[in-house]
């Protein structure tokens, strides 16, 4: 059903483009009703405006807090044109129907983001009349066109010109949906802000508002699952996947996003130059070195088979030298036994030197496909966004695990004291272990990941797996396993994992402690001459 636009009510905070829009409506014989700054802006363009207070017969009051909150305004918007009772009321009270409502809300979200914004400042930027008009118009979209964003001006004008001043029901319905999305987001931002003001981290009713990414996903985790990526408002607060910029390569997939997030969160743990290679959300390789190319080489040899098709994350800008190293992996270091042709799905970094991008894109076979993601300069501040995990019928909500090396809580429980070299490696291993799926065991030496056991049902099997990987690749031109350290994300329920640690060459162990058999575990560590630290902190990562 088409509805002709004869009368428009316009009230916007951001006046950009509104004068031209109003003039175009006026040129199509649409009566313009407005107030305050919006009316003045439209008038200055030579467009005749009917002021709301003249239209309603009631003045603005309370310092412009009450302008459009009037029965004549909402009766004009909400009236059903095909309902005799509604029409009788309109005639009785002298209400003239409004066919188009154009509203731009007070920018509450932008206001509270400004340094020094007080509670009083924030409250004054809570729009009341605007959302009320938007909701009224969106509810009555059978007859009323609602505009909530300047990007919609051209769409409406084009449709009106093509339809003798009318809009179609399909367009009005899409705009109504956009309007309710906007008011829901607006209320969510206010709700979140007020919750922060009173220190309420887990409110009785959780409201979320995410913006759909412009990057379409072909499918989800598997081809039969549909998917989309939504970006959190807090993405602006720190380097993260939500604000990553694709500067080259194919579009990003569902699994790419998940794995890239894991890679980025791991690499953010390190202050020194570091490289991590992630496969299926787990670290396949990771190393720290003052020489970024050397860090990449060491990370690659963590598990050369698993690194194929992995996600490479770097906490420094990608230089042309590093780009050459990545694209010339086999030429430089030879093809490891059992490994297929090397390629990367994603390279993620704070930035890429222009020459580095061209070097990667020129790589025959996969260079033009590899996704290059820029996330901007790394910062220490972490946003307070909660970590959400979906279960059928609900959400589990918790704090993000942003705890790093809380060494004040560490306790040496073994007879032998760890050396400074062992301490450095245990710090490195502990940070990696936090990002390995539980049950997690990590073997490391010289700030190089030698092997990780992830996601096993028993901790001893994780230890076996880590040892197997370390033996297979730990000597691949990097380091051998003798003198390595072992990290465990949770306590050892039994001492048996320590035997696997010693068997692979470990001399020190870091773990949370807290098991019923801690005394037995410590005794076994002393028998094996292992240095052992209890961190007092668990890092399960399911």
C-alpha positions as CSV (number, residue, x, y, z in Angstrom):
1,X,0.0,0.0,0.0
2,X,1.3,3.4,-1.0
3,X,0.9,6.5,1.2
4,X,1.3,10.0,-0.1
5,X,3.5,12.3,2.0
6,X,1.6,15.5,2.6
7,X,2.8,16.6,6.0
8,X,6.2,16.0,7.6
9,X,7.4,16.5,11.2
10,X,11.1,17.1,11.4
11,X,13.3,17.3,14.6
12,X,17.0,16.4,14.4
13,X,20.0,17.1,16.7
14,X,22.5,16.8,13.8
15,X,21.4,19.3,11.2
16,X,23.7,17.9,8.5
17,X,21.7,17.7,5.2
18,X,18.4,18.5,6.8
19,X,17.9,21.8,5.0
20,X,18.3,20.2,1.6
21,X,16.0,17.3,2.6
22,X,13.3,19.7,3.8
23,X,13.6,21.8,0.7
24,X,13.2,18.7,-1.5
25,X,10.1,17.7,0.4
26,X,8.7,21.2,0.2
27,X,9.3,21.2,-3.6
28,X,6.9,18.2,-3.6
29,X,4.2,20.2,-1.8
30,X,4.9,18.6,1.6
31,X,4.1,20.8,4.6
32,X,7.0,21.0,7.1
33,X,6.4,21.1,10.8
34,X,9.4,21.7,13.1
35,X,10.8,23.5,16.1
36,X,13.9,25.0,17.7
37,X,17.2,24.8,15.9
38,X,15.9,22.4,13.3
39,X,13.2,24.9,12.3
40,X,15.7,27.7,12.1
41,X,18.0,25.7,9.9
42,X,15.2,24.8,7.5
43,X,14.0,28.4,7.4
44,X,17.5,29.6,6.6
45,X,17.3,27.6,3.4
46,X,14.2,29.5,2.3
47,X,11.8,26.7,3.2
48,X,8.5,27.6,4.9
49,X,8.2,26.0,8.3
50,X,5.2,25.7,10.6
51,X,6.4,25.8,14.2
52,X,5.2,22.9,16.5
53,X,4.1,25.3,19.3
54,X,1.9,27.2,16.8
55,X,0.6,23.9,15.4
56,X,-0.3,22.5,18.9
57,X,-1.2,25.8,20.4
58,X,1.1,24.9,23.4
59,X,4.5,26.6,24.0
60,X,7.8,24.9,24.5
61,X,8.6,24.6,28.2
62,X,11.0,23.4,30.8
63,X,14.0,24.6,28.9
64,X,13.0,22.7,25.7
65,X,12.5,19.5,27.7
66,X,8.8,19.5,26.7
67,X,8.1,20.3,23.1
68,X,6.7,17.4,21.2
69,X,5.1,15.6,24.2
70,X,1.6,16.6,23.3
71,X,-1.6,14.7,22.3
72,X,-1.8,16.6,19.0
73,X,1.6,15.5,18.0
74,X,1.2,11.8,18.8
75,X,-2.4,11.8,17.7
76,X,-1.3,13.0,14.3
77,X,1.3,10.2,14.2
78,X,-0.6,7.3,15.7
79,X,-4.0,7.8,14.1
80,X,-5.1,4.9,11.9
81,X,-6.4,6.4,8.7
82,X,-8.8,3.6,8.1
83,X,-10.4,3.5,11.6
84,X,-13.6,5.6,11.8
85,X,-13.2,6.1,15.6
86,X,-9.7,7.4,15.1
87,X,-10.9,9.7,12.4
88,X,-13.7,11.0,14.5
89,X,-11.3,11.8,17.4
90,X,-9.0,13.7,15.0
91,X,-11.9,15.8,13.7
92,X,-13.1,16.4,17.2
93,X,-9.8,17.6,18.5
94,X,-8.6,19.3,15.4
95,X,-5.7,16.9,14.8
96,X,-4.0,17.0,11.3
97,X,-2.3,13.7,10.3
98,X,1.5,13.5,9.9
99,X,2.7,11.2,7.2
100,X,6.5,11.4,7.7
101,X,8.4,11.7,10.9
102,X,12.2,12.6,10.7
103,X,14.0,12.5,14.0
104,X,17.7,12.6,14.9
105,X,18.2,11.7,18.6
106,X,20.4,13.5,21.1
107,X,23.9,11.9,20.8
108,X,23.9,10.3,24.3
109,X,26.6,7.7,23.3
110,X,28.9,10.3,22.0
111,X,28.3,12.6,25.0
112,X,29.3,10.0,27.6
113,X,32.4,9.1,25.6
114,X,33.8,12.6,26.0
115,X,36.4,13.1,28.9
116,X,34.9,14.8,31.9
117,X,31.2,14.1,31.1
118,X,29.4,14.3,34.4
119,X,26.2,12.5,35.4
120,X,24.3,15.7,35.0
121,X,25.7,16.2,31.5
122,X,24.8,12.7,30.6
123,X,21.2,12.9,31.9
124,X,20.6,16.1,29.9
125,X,21.6,14.2,26.7
126,X,18.9,11.5,27.3
127,X,16.4,12.2,24.5
128,X,12.7,11.7,25.5
129,X,10.6,13.4,22.9
130,X,12.6,12.1,20.0
131,X,12.4,8.3,20.8
132,X,8.7,8.8,21.7
133,X,8.0,10.2,18.3
134,X,10.1,7.5,16.6
135,X,8.3,4.7,18.4
136,X,4.9,6.2,17.6
137,X,5.7,6.5,13.9
138,X,7.3,3.1,13.7
139,X,4.3,1.5,15.4
140,X,2.0,3.2,12.8
141,X,4.2,2.4,9.8
142,X,1.2,1.2,7.9
143,X,0.5,4.8,7.3
144,X,3.6,6.7,8.5
145,X,7.1,6.9,7.2
146,X,9.8,7.2,9.9
147,X,13.3,8.4,9.2
148,X,16.0,8.1,11.9
149,X,19.3,8.6,9.9
150,X,20.5,11.1,7.4
151,X,21.6,8.2,5.1
152,X,17.8,7.5,4.6
153,X,17.1,10.9,3.1
154,X,18.0,10.1,-0.4
155,X,16.1,6.8,-0.4
156,X,12.9,8.4,0.6
157,X,13.2,11.3,-1.9
158,X,14.0,8.8,-4.7
159,X,11.0,6.7,-3.8
160,X,8.6,9.7,-3.5
161,X,9.7,11.1,-6.9
162,X,9.2,7.7,-8.5
163,X,5.7,7.3,-6.9
164,X,4.0,10.7,-7.1
165,X,5.0,11.7,-3.6
166,X,4.2,8.3,-2.1
167,X,6.2,5.7,-0.1
168,X,5.6,1.9,-0.3
169,X,4.6,-0.3,2.6
170,X,7.8,-2.4,2.1
171,X,10.0,0.7,2.6
172,X,8.0,1.9,5.6
173,X,8.3,-1.5,7.2
174,X,12.1,-1.6,6.7
175,X,12.3,1.9,8.2
176,X,10.2,0.9,11.1
177,X,12.5,-2.0,11.8
178,X,15.5,0.3,11.7
179,X,13.7,2.7,14.0
180,X,13.0,0.1,16.7
181,X,16.6,-1.1,16.4
182,X,17.8,2.4,17.0
183,X,15.6,3.0,20.1
184,X,16.6,-0.4,21.5
185,X,20.3,0.5,21.1
186,X,19.7,3.9,22.5
187,X,18.0,2.6,25.6
188,X,20.7,-0.1,26.0
189,X,23.5,2.5,26.0
190,X,21.6,4.5,28.7
191,X,20.9,1.3,30.7
192,X,24.6,0.3,30.5
193,X,25.8,3.7,31.5
194,X,23.5,3.9,34.5
195,X,24.5,0.4,35.6
196,X,28.1,1.5,35.5
197,X,27.2,4.5,37.6
198,X,25.8,2.4,40.4
199,X,28.4,-0.4,40.0
200,X,25.9,-3.0,38.8
201,X,27.9,-5.5,36.7
202,X,25.3,-8.2,36.4
203,X,21.9,-6.6,36.1
204,X,18.7,-8.6,36.6
205,X,17.9,-8.0,32.9
206,X,20.7,-8.0,30.4
207,X,20.3,-5.9,27.2
208,X,22.8,-6.1,24.4
209,X,23.3,-4.0,21.3
210,X,25.7,-4.9,18.5
211,X,26.0,-3.5,15.0
212,X,26.1,-5.9,12.1
213,X,29.4,-5.9,10.2
214,X,29.5,-4.8,6.6
215,X,31.4,-8.0,5.9
216,X,29.0,-10.8,4.9
217,X,29.7,-14.3,6.0
218,X,29.0,-17.0,3.5
219,X,28.1,-19.5,6.2
220,X,28.9,-20.3,9.9
221,X,31.1,-22.9,11.5
222,X,29.8,-25.3,8.9
223,X,28.3,-24.7,5.4
224,X,24.8,-25.7,6.5
225,X,24.8,-23.0,9.2
226,X,24.0,-19.3,8.4
227,X,25.9,-16.6,10.2
228,X,26.8,-12.9,10.6
229,X,29.3,-10.9,12.5
230,X,28.2,-8.2,14.9
231,X,30.4,-5.6,16.3
232,X,30.3,-4.4,20.0
233,X,30.1,-0.7,20.8
234,X,33.1,-1.2,23.0
235,X,35.3,-2.3,20.0
236,X,36.6,1.3,19.8
237,X,38.2,1.0,23.3
238,X,41.1,-1.3,22.4
239,X,42.7,-3.2,19.5
240,X,40.4,-6.1,18.8
241,X,38.8,-8.1,16.1
242,X,35.7,-5.9,16.2
243,X,37.7,-3.0,14.9
244,X,40.1,-4.9,12.6
245,X,40.4,-3.4,9.1
246,X,40.8,-5.8,6.2
247,X,43.4,-4.3,3.9
248,X,43.9,-7.2,1.6
249,X,42.7,-10.7,0.8
250,X,39.4,-12.6,0.7
251,X,36.5,-11.8,3.0
252,X,36.7,-13.1,6.5
253,X,34.8,-16.3,7.5
254,X,33.1,-17.2,10.8
255,X,36.0,-19.5,11.8
256,X,38.5,-16.9,10.7
257,X,37.0,-14.4,13.1
258,X,37.1,-16.8,16.0
259,X,40.7,-17.9,15.4
260,X,41.9,-14.4,14.7
261,X,40.4,-13.3,18.0
262,X,42.4,-16.0,19.8
263,X,45.6,-15.1,18.0
264,X,45.2,-11.4,18.8
265,X,44.3,-11.9,22.5
266,X,47.4,-14.1,22.9
267,X,49.8,-11.7,21.2
268,X,48.5,-8.8,23.3
269,X,50.0,-10.5,26.4
270,X,53.5,-9.6,25.4
271,X,55.4,-6.3,25.6
272,X,58.4,-7.6,23.7
273,X,58.3,-8.4,20.0
274,X,56.3,-11.6,19.6
275,X,54.7,-13.8,17.0
276,X,51.9,-16.4,17.5
277,X,50.5,-18.9,15.1
278,X,47.0,-20.1,15.9
279,X,45.2,-23.1,14.5
280,X,41.6,-24.0,15.5
281,X,41.7,-21.5,18.4
282,X,44.9,-23.0,20.0
283,X,48.5,-21.8,19.8
284,X,50.5,-23.9,17.4
285,X,53.5,-21.7,17.7
286,X,54.6,-18.7,19.7
287,X,57.9,-17.0,20.4
288,X,59.4,-13.8,21.8
289,X,62.6,-12.3,20.3
290,X,64.0,-8.9,19.8
291,X,64.3,-9.8,16.1
292,X,60.8,-10.2,14.7
293,X,61.8,-12.4,11.9
294,X,63.6,-14.7,14.4
295,X,60.5,-14.7,16.5
296,X,58.5,-15.8,13.5
297,X,61.0,-18.6,12.7
298,X,60.8,-19.9,16.2
299,X,57.0,-19.7,16.3
300,X,56.8,-21.6,13.0
301,X,58.8,-24.5,14.3
302,X,56.6,-24.9,17.3
303,X,54.4,-27.3,15.3
304,X,55.1,-27.1,11.6
305,X,52.2,-29.3,10.6
306,X,49.7,-27.3,12.6
307,X,51.0,-24.0,11.3
308,X,49.8,-24.8,7.8
309,X,46.8,-22.6,7.1
310,X,47.1,-21.0,10.5
311,X,46.6,-17.4,11.8
312,X,49.8,-15.4,12.2
313,X,49.6,-12.7,14.8
314,X,52.3,-10.1,15.4
315,X,52.4,-7.4,18.1
316,X,54.6,-5.1,15.9
317,X,54.1,-3.6,12.4
318,X,54.7,-6.1,9.7
319,X,57.9,-5.0,7.9
320,X,59.0,-6.0,4.4
321,X,61.6,-8.2,6.0
322,X,59.0,-10.1,8.0
323,X,56.7,-10.3,4.9
324,X,59.5,-12.0,3.0
325,X,60.2,-14.4,5.8
326,X,56.6,-15.5,5.9
327,X,56.3,-15.9,2.1
328,X,59.7,-17.6,1.8
329,X,59.3,-20.0,4.8
330,X,60.4,-23.1,2.9
331,X,63.1,-21.5,0.9
332,X,64.7,-20.2,4.1
333,X,64.4,-23.1,6.5
334,X,63.5,-26.1,4.4
335,X,60.4,-28.2,4.2
336,X,59.8,-30.1,7.4
337,X,59.1,-33.8,7.1
338,X,55.4,-34.5,6.8
339,X,54.4,-30.9,6.2
340,X,52.4,-29.8,3.2
341,X,52.8,-26.5,1.4
342,X,52.9,-23.6,3.8
343,X,50.2,-20.9,3.6
344,X,48.5,-18.5,6.0
345,X,44.8,-17.8,6.3
346,X,45.3,-14.5,8.1
347,X,48.1,-12.2,9.2
348,X,47.0,-9.8,11.9
349,X,49.1,-6.9,13.2
350,X,48.9,-3.3,14.4
351,X,49.8,-2.2,10.9
352,X,51.6,-3.2,7.7
353,X,54.3,-1.4,5.8
354,X,53.1,-0.7,2.2
355,X,56.0,-2.7,0.8
356,X,55.1,-5.7,3.1
357,X,51.6,-5.7,1.7
358,X,52.9,-5.9,-1.9
359,X,55.3,-8.7,-1.0
360,X,52.6,-10.8,0.5
361,X,50.1,-10.1,-2.3
362,X,52.7,-11.2,-4.8
363,X,53.2,-14.6,-3.2
364,X,52.2,-17.1,-5.8
365,X,49.3,-19.4,-4.8
366,X,48.0,-17.7,-1.8
367,X,49.3,-14.2,-1.5
368,X,46.2,-12.5,-2.9
369,X,43.9,-14.6,-0.8
370,X,45.5,-14.2,2.7
371,X,43.6,-11.8,4.8
372,X,45.7,-8.9,6.2
373,X,44.0,-7.4,9.3
374,X,45.1,-4.1,10.8
375,X,44.0,-3.5,14.4
376,X,45.9,-0.3,15.2
377,X,48.4,0.5,17.8
378,X,48.4,-1.9,20.8
379,X,47.3,-0.3,24.1
380,X,47.3,-1.6,27.6
381,X,43.8,-0.5,28.4
382,X,41.2,-3.3,28.2
383,X,37.5,-2.5,27.9
384,X,35.1,-3.8,30.6
385,X,33.0,-5.8,28.1
386,X,31.8,-9.0,29.6
387,X,32.5,-12.4,28.1
388,X,29.4,-14.1,26.7
389,X,29.0,-17.8,26.0
390,X,25.8,-19.1,24.4
391,X,23.9,-22.2,25.6
392,X,20.6,-23.3,24.3
393,X,18.0,-21.2,26.1
394,X,20.4,-18.7,27.7
395,X,23.7,-16.9,28.0
396,X,26.6,-17.4,30.5
397,X,28.1,-14.1,31.3
398,X,31.5,-13.5,33.1
399,X,34.3,-11.1,33.3
400,X,37.0,-11.3,30.6
401,X,40.1,-13.1,31.8
402,X,42.5,-10.2,31.5
403,X,44.7,-11.2,34.4
404,X,48.3,-11.4,33.3
405,X,51.4,-12.2,35.5
406,X,50.1,-11.7,39.0
407,X,53.4,-12.7,40.5
408,X,52.7,-11.3,43.9
409,X,50.5,-14.4,44.4
410,X,53.1,-16.9,43.1
411,X,54.7,-19.2,45.6
412,X,57.7,-21.5,45.2
413,X,56.6,-24.8,46.7
414,X,59.5,-27.1,45.7
415,X,62.7,-27.7,47.5
416,X,64.8,-26.4,44.6
417,X,64.5,-22.7,43.7
418,X,64.0,-22.0,40.0
419,X,66.8,-20.2,38.1
420,X,66.2,-16.8,36.6
421,X,66.2,-18.5,33.2
422,X,63.5,-20.9,34.3
423,X,61.5,-18.0,35.8
424,X,61.6,-16.2,32.4
425,X,60.4,-19.3,30.6
426,X,57.7,-20.0,33.1
427,X,56.3,-16.4,32.7
428,X,56.2,-17.0,29.0
429,X,54.6,-20.4,29.3
430,X,52.0,-19.2,31.8
431,X,50.8,-16.5,29.5
432,X,50.5,-19.0,26.6
433,X,48.8,-21.6,28.8
434,X,46.0,-19.1,29.5
435,X,45.1,-19.2,25.8
436,X,45.2,-23.0,25.3
437,X,41.9,-24.9,25.5
438,X,41.5,-26.8,28.7
439,X,42.9,-29.2,29.9
440,X,46.0,-27.2,28.9
441,X,49.6,-28.1,29.1
442,X,52.4,-26.0,27.6
443,X,56.1,-26.8,27.2
444,X,58.4,-23.9,26.5
445,X,62.1,-23.0,26.4
446,X,64.0,-19.8,25.5
447,X,60.6,-18.0,25.2
448,X,59.6,-20.4,22.5
449,X,56.5,-22.7,22.6
450,X,57.7,-26.2,22.1
451,X,54.4,-28.1,22.4
452,X,50.9,-27.6,23.7
453,X,48.4,-30.2,24.8
454,X,44.9,-28.8,24.4
455,X,41.3,-29.9,25.0
456,X,42.0,-33.4,26.3
457,X,39.7,-35.0,28.8
458,X,42.5,-35.8,31.2
459,X,45.5,-33.6,32.1
460,X,48.0,-36.5,31.8
461,X,46.9,-36.9,28.1
462,X,47.5,-33.2,27.5
463,X,51.0,-33.6,29.0
464,X,51.6,-36.6,26.7
465,X,50.4,-34.7,23.7
466,X,52.6,-31.6,24.5
467,X,55.6,-33.9,25.0
468,X,54.9,-35.6,21.7
469,X,54.8,-32.4,19.8
470,X,57.8,-31.0,21.5
471,X,59.9,-34.1,20.7
472,X,58.7,-34.0,17.1
473,X,59.5,-30.4,16.4
474,X,61.4,-28.9,19.3
475,X,64.7,-29.7,17.7
476,X,63.7,-28.4,14.3
477,X,66.6,-26.0,14.1
478,X,65.4,-23.9,17.1
479,X,66.0,-25.5,20.5
480,X,65.9,-28.9,22.0
481,X,63.6,-29.9,24.9
482,X,66.2,-30.4,27.6
483,X,65.8,-27.7,30.1
484,X,62.3,-26.7,29.1
485,X,59.5,-25.7,31.5
486,X,55.9,-26.9,31.8
487,X,52.8,-24.9,32.5
488,X,49.4,-26.2,33.4
489,X,46.2,-24.1,33.4
490,X,44.8,-25.9,36.4
491,X,46.1,-28.0,39.3
492,X,47.5,-31.6,38.9
493,X,45.0,-34.0,40.4
494,X,47.8,-36.6,40.4
495,X,51.6,-36.5,40.2
496,X,51.8,-38.6,37.0
497,X,52.0,-35.6,34.7
498,X,55.3,-34.6,36.3
499,X,56.9,-37.9,35.0
500,X,56.0,-36.9,31.5
501,X,57.5,-33.4,32.1
502,X,60.8,-34.9,33.2
503,X,60.8,-37.5,30.4
504,X,60.6,-34.7,27.8
505,X,63.4,-32.7,29.6
506,X,61.5,-30.2,31.7
507,X,63.2,-28.9,34.8
508,X,60.5,-26.5,36.2
509,X,56.8,-26.5,36.5
510,X,54.2,-23.7,37.0
511,X,50.7,-24.5,37.9
512,X,47.8,-23.1,40.1
513,X,47.9,-25.6,42.9
514,X,44.9,-26.3,45.1
515,X,44.5,-30.0,44.6
516,X,43.8,-32.5,47.4
517,X,47.0,-34.2,46.4
518,X,49.2,-31.1,46.3
519,X,51.5,-32.6,48.9
520,X,52.0,-35.7,46.8
521,X,52.6,-33.6,43.7
522,X,55.2,-31.4,45.5
523,X,56.9,-34.5,47.0
524,X,57.1,-36.0,43.5
525,X,58.6,-32.7,42.1
526,X,61.2,-32.8,44.8
527,X,62.0,-36.4,44.0
528,X,62.5,-35.4,40.3
529,X,64.5,-32.3,41.3
530,X,61.9,-30.1,39.6
531,X,61.4,-26.4,40.6
532,X,57.7,-25.8,41.1
533,X,55.6,-22.6,41.4
534,X,52.0,-22.4,42.5
535,X,50.3,-19.3,41.0
536,X,47.1,-19.5,43.0
537,X,45.3,-18.6,39.8
538,X,43.5,-20.9,37.4
539,X,43.1,-20.1,33.7
540,X,40.5,-22.6,32.3
541,X,39.6,-21.8,28.7
542,X,36.8,-24.0,27.5
